[in-house]
Amino acid sequence: MLPITQWPAHERPRERLLTHGPQSLSDAELLAIFLRTGIAGKTAVDLARECLQDFGGLRNLLTAEQTRFCRHKGLGQAKYAQLQAVLEMARRHLAQSLNQSEGISHPSQAKEFIHAKLRDYPHEVFACLFLDNRHRVLRFEELFRGTIDGASVHPREVVKTALRHNAAAVILAHNHPSGVAEPSAADRHITERLKSALLLVDIRVLDHLVVGDRECVSFAERGWL
């Protein structure tokens, strides 16, 4: 078995990334660059393919619990720490891109950030994006956590938090651990309760985003606000 350093340049993942961009690489090749080295009898690409097969794909690997991740041969605590750092940098990059905007004028501007923040939780999380009067981001905060069956959302706490941040508007958000983003009747009911409670203190609800596995449903886009 030839080590990757002895492969033709056009076949090496790192060189291909530098020449053609990261989008040209397969999941295994991207993971191999992250791993850097293989193990006895396996190149980094071979190890990456094995990991993806054993974990059931890239997303399952990226969201694996620490114990399971570290049990796999060729991974371990150092790789787990590095991976978590990379994922958190990606989330913060999205947050900074949102914070640097002129102000949120369309639901799609918040969707990518909210989806990245909430999609992978195994339990339901309710969060708010607090905005100023020009719809610029003041703060993102996770307010309530529940079981896989739902979270108890208290309008009084949402109002108190919005006032503490001196928000003029909010975007509500929560995830569906089932992976199905379609809003329930209960989702629509709590949205109306929150909208009414916040309106009493002159704070507008711009949207409620429901996060699933592959999509993020916007109440505003559906005309429900």
N, C-alpha and C positions, 0 to 999 in steps of 0.2 A: 504493500500500500504506500503510495507516494504521499508525503506531507503536502499540505496546501502550498507551501512556499515553492514547491517544485512543479506545481501545475502551470500550464500555459497562462500567461498574464490575463488573457481574455476570459479565462474560466475562474479566476480567483474572485471571491465575493467582494473583497475590499476594493480591488482595482476596478471591477465592474461598476461598483457604486460610484467611485470617483469619476469614471468616464461617462456613465449613462444615467446616473442618479439613483437614489434608493428605490424608486418605484419600479425599477427594472429587475429587482431581486425578488426571489421567492421568500416565503416566511422562513424556511430553513436557512437560507443564505443570510438573511438579516440577523437571525438568531445566532448564527455562527460567528458573525462579526462581533456581536455582544459577548459571546463566550470566549472568543480569542483563541483558546487552545482546546484540543480534544483530550482524549484519555488513551491509555495503552490500547493499540489496535484500532483506534477510531480517530478520524480527523474531526475538527470542529464542526464541519458540515454533517458528517455521519452522526455525531453526538446530537446535533440540533434536530436532525430528522427523527432520531430515536425519542428525544424529549417530546417533540410535537405529537408523535404517535402515542406515546405512553400517557400524555396528559389530555389527548383528544383535541389538539389544536392550539393555536397561538394564544387565543383569549383565555382558555382554561389554564394555560401555563402562566400567563401574566397575572392572573387573579388567584393562583393557588395559595393555600395557607402555607405559612412558613415551614411547618413540620413536614408536610408532604413534599414541598419543593426541595428542602434540604436533604431529604431521604434519597433523592435520585442521584445515582452515581454521576459524578462530573459537575454537580451543581454545588450545593453547600451554602453556608451562611454569608460568605463574602459575596457570592453571586446574587443571593437574595437581596442583600443590602444595596448592591449596585442597581439591581433591577427596580427596586422600590424608589430609589433616588431618581432614576430616569423617568419613571411614571409620574412622580410628583413634579418634576421639572416640566413635563408636558402639560400637566394640569395648570401649573402656575403660568406657563406661557399663554395658555388660553385665557386665563384670568386677566393677565396684563394686557392682552390684546383688547379685551372687553373694556378694561378700565381706561385705556387710552383713546377710546372712540369718542366721537363728538356727542354721543348720546344715543340711546337705543331707540330706533325709529321703526323697527320691524322685528317680529318674533324670531326670525331666523338668526338675528345677531346674538341672541342669548341661548339658542337651542344647543349649539355645539358645546358650549361651556357647561351648561346644565347637564347635558347628556353624559359628558365625560365625568362629571362629579358624582352623579347618582346611579348610573347604569349598573354597576357591579356590586352594589350592596345586596346581601342575602336577605335583608329585612327592609321594611318600608321606612323611608326617611322623608320628612317634610322640611322644606327649606324655603328661604326667601332671598330674593335679590332686591336690595333696598336702593332706591334711586333718588337723585335730587330733582329739582323742578325742571331741569333740562334733560332729564332721563339719563344722567351720567351715573355710573355705578358708585355707590357709597360703600356697600358691604354685601358680601354673600354670607349667609349664616344658616346652618342646619339647626332647626329648632326642636323637632320632635322625632323620636325613633320608636318604632313599634316592632311587632312580630311580623312574620310573613303575611299575616292576615290583615294588617293595617296599623295605622298610628293614630293615637288620640290627638287631635289638633284643637288647641284652646285659643279662640279668637282674642281673649284678653291678653295673652302672652304675645301674640303677634302684634297687637296694637302697641303694647308697652315697648317692644323691641324696635318697632318702626319709629316711635317717638324718641327713643334713646338715640337713634341714628339720625334724627331730624330728617327723615325721609319724606318726600312729597309724593312718591309713588312706589309700588312694589310689583314684583313679578313672583307669583307663587310657583312652587314646584314640588313634585314628589315622584317617587319611583314606584313601579309595580314589579316586585321581585319575580312574579310569574313570567315576566318578559313581554307581556301583552300590554301595549300602551293605551288601549281603548279606555276612556274615562268611564267610571261607573256612575250610577245615580247618586251614590254617597259622595263621590268627588264633586259633582255639580252642586250638591246641597251644601257642602262645607265651603265651596267657593262663594256661594251667595251669602252665607253667614259672615264670612270674612270680608267680603265686599261691603256689606252693610255696616259692620263694626268699624272698618277703616274709614268709611265715608263720614262717620260721625266726627272724626278728627281731621277731615279734609285730606285724606290720603287715598289716592286712586289705585285700584288694582288694574294693571295694564294687561296682565295675562296670567294664566295658570298652565304650566307645562307638565305633562304627564310623561314620564320617562319609561320606555320599555327597552327590550333588548336591542332592537334595530331601528326604532323610531322614537320620536318625541312629538306628542300631540299637543297642539296649541289651542286653548279655548278661544283666544282672540281670532285665530284664523278660521275657526268654525262659527264665528259670530255669536258666541255664548256670553260675551261680556258687554 
